[in-house]
Amino acid sequence: VGGSRKVSLALKSDIRVCQATRARPMINIAKVSDWLTRNANEQLYPRLFLMSPNGTLLAYSTPVDIKELRDQAALISIAWKEHCQGRQKPPSPNQRKESTRSENSVGSASAPSLQPALRTLTIQSRDCNILVRLLQPELLLVLVGNIPPRKNQSFKINAEGFGDPRYPSIESTPSRPGSSSNFLQGDAAIDSGKRKAPSIMSNMSQRDRDIRQGVLHVQRKRLDALSDYALRDFESTGFIMPADSDLQ
């Protein structure tokens, strides 16, 4: 599923390449696009990109159909804003530091009647999975993943606020390997009616466990890894994404 250490080092070098002559650091768009391209996977998650909640594209993996990408970003922006309604505002980088011990307390003092701020949006369609993660109030990381061949998947959107359970949930003994596992393994079918005994599951490699959880789990795990390292780097460099109105 990819080495996390490699992801971390790659991202750190990319963001720090462009230190602004002004007080705050800036992202080198070309370098970050290259980083996204290296971390994309043609079979599982062929597209990664950064965008603002308003739909402004900032960096993206290649190759890409730019018109299709812009249309996709526009639709994601609409969905993101819609699911932000009735929720608290996302925490600023400084607030995020203070709330690491208790994520679901973010903003509760000022707006106790509102749901926690939107953190992750998972859009499942007939053609693909789209996972959107809030990095900063003005910055979203998007992973577009393929779905297994011949899998009939209905349209569904799952919104997660800070402190909400992970989607998809992680099962201790996955019972739905089916087409998702076949997609990851490439060929042999696995009988979806059979379950591995806990003792056998405990002896499986992490990769095999991920495969049994399904393709959406693998895509979510990758999104989490990329997001975690990006946030750590932003914290160490002091990078804060400006609002669209501040971009030239």
Secondary structure, DSSP 8 states (H G I E B T S, - for coil): ---HHHHHHHHHHHHHH---SSSS----HHHHHHHHHHH-BTTTB-EEEEE-TT--EEEE-SS--HHHHHHHHHHHHHHHHHHHTTB-----HHHHHHTTT-GGGTTTTT-TTSB--EEEEEEE-SSEEEEEEEEETTEEEEEEEE--TT-----EEEEEETT---SS---SS----HHHHHHHHSS----TT----HHHHHTS-HHHHHHHH-HHHHHHHHHHHHHHHHHHHHHHHT-----GGG--
